[in-house]
Amino acid sequence: MLKRKAYDQLLAWKERDQGRTALLIEGARRVGKSTLAQEFGRKEYRSCLFIDFYRASNDVKALFDDLADDLDSLFAYLSGIYGVPLYERQSLIVLDEIQFFPRARGLVKYFVEDGRFDFIETGSLVSIKMNTKDILIPSEEVPLELAPFDFEEFLWALEEAPLAELIRNARERMQPLPDALHKKASRLFREYLLVGGMPAPVAEYAKNRSFTNAEAEKAKILTLYRNDIARFAGGYEYKVTSVFDEIPSQLSKHEKKFRLSALQSDARMRTYEEAFFWLSDARIANICYNTTDPHVGLSLYEDRPTLKCYMADTGLLATHAFGGESKEAENLYRDVLLGKLQINEGMLVENAVAQSLKAQGRKLWFYSRHSSNPDDRMEIDFLTSAGNPHAKIVPIETKSTKRYTTTSLDKFKKKYGSRIGDEYVVHPGQLRHEGDRTYLPLYMVHAL
């Protein structure tokens, strides 16, 4: 298994909770939830019993109904069926793809109360109504959202751990990397934009640096997502598919706000809100909402009808946007690596920043103001307040080329200066610091 930062979070949970809670690993399909849970069970426990409810037989599922009041027999039968001995306080039971059998999730409360074993659940779409109907969501669940690989994890996969360490140290010390390392890190970040952070494409790319093999894996994932939409977005699958298909086109525009009129001329957010929720809940998309009055309580001024819809993984966005004929995709990817694309590259860069902020557990907001007064007209790509010790908002601008202006950020600072703490410009250039503003290289975005 490729190294994941989430593994340390699992270790912390095991040490801290000592079986008093069950860990629920949520995330997109194919993001590596099952692999992570299995590897953790194999390394950290005397035995690991893994139940995949997507493949489990009806006989196995029936045990959870028939023996809900007889846990001694339930655990004994599961141990026998799967051929895995269970040891008190030394075994992990993984309930994989729990969304396919909500009944087992409803019993987690009693499994935890029993106290003999540790439990990890994995699932996608675990909050969708069809997966929570008729069960009591256990308060003993501790959620952990597994995101795609960030750039640092991507470097680990490519056996570039020394460079990853140098990047992190440079960020902590606020000292730029030497030019040679800066160029190398920038090149590898461009590769990351195209490959993304889903485990299978990353693993394929790590083998021989072939975009073709990685592209094939990403295409499989996008097909899986389309099938999931058709299967699980009951009643509004057409709207979900329409939004999903429109994401690259909307992000290729300068402002990147999602225009529902592109779907149909009289479309309204109230009729498409469920579609955006579904894509977000499936961890296929990251939704970024406009905030009309930038204070620390950004959610209080959230303008939900005005939003940007990013792909949860930038590599999947690249395939979604450029995929098709392999030769065409290879040519486009080569242009990105050589820095020849601008608008489409900007789409990938901004998506990568959104992906990184989301992986850090931050909610996504932006600021957009249109006015007849040019001094009041501005667009700020992202706003956050997380991690700011002075309870002030942090504006973040993304730039995909070395030649750019910071007009909107300057106006924003002038208008809301007393509310603003640190400012960031994420750009292709070197690390530098000017007053409250930090110019952060793209390859440091995971360390914002």
Salt bridges, closest charged atoms under 4 A:
ASP17 OD1 - ARG16 NE 2.68
GLU26 OE1 - ARG283 NH2 3.31
GLU39 OE2 - ARG42 NH2 2.86
GLU39 OE2 - LYS43 NZ 3.30
ASP52 OD2 - ARG55 NE 3.98
ASP65 OD1 - ARG103 NE 2.96
ASP72 OD1 - ARG116 NH2 2.76
GLU113 OE2 - LYS109 NZ 3.39
ASP114 OD2 - ARG116 NE 2.75
ASP118 OD1 - ARG89 NH2 2.73
GLU140 OE2 - LYS109 NZ 3.54
GLU141 OE2 - ARG105 NE 2.82
GLU145 OE2 - ARG283 NE 2.97
ASP150 OD2 - LYS5 NZ 2.63
GLU152 OE1 - LYS5 NZ 2.65
GLU152 OE1 - ARG168 NH2 2.79
GLU153 OE2 - ARG4 NE 3.77
GLU160 OE1 - LYS184 NZ 3.13
GLU191 OE2 - ARG187 NH1 2.91
GLU191 OE1 - ARG209 NH1 3.64
GLU204 OE2 - LYS207 NZ 3.19
GLU215 OE1 - LYS218 NZ 3.38
GLU217 OE2 - LYS220 NZ 3.50
ASP228 OD2 - ARG29 NE 2.82
ASP245 OD1 - ARG226 NH2 2.63
GLU255 OE1 - LYS257 NZ 3.60
GLU255 OE1 - ARG259 NH2 3.00
GLU255 OE2 - HIS370 NE2 3.44
GLU273 OE2 - ARG304 NE 3.63
ASP281 OD1 - ARG283 NH1 3.75
ASP293 OD2 - HIS295 ND1 3.46
ASP293 OD1 - ARG419 NH1 2.77
GLU302 OE2 - ARG304 NH1 2.62
GLU345 OE2 - ARG190 NH1 2.47
GLU350 OE1 - LYS256 NZ 3.91
GLU350 OE2 - LYS308 NZ 3.12
ASP376 OD1 - LYS415 NZ 3.58
GLU379 OE2 - LYS257 NZ 3.85
GLU379 OE2 - HIS370 NE2 3.22
GLU397 OE2 - LYS399 NZ 3.68
ASP410 OD1 - ARG437 NH1 2.99
GLU423 OE2 - LYS413 NZ 3.37
GLU423 OE1 - ARG437 NH2 2.91
GLU434 OE2 - ARG432 NE 3.01
ASP436 OD2 - LYS413 NZ 3.40
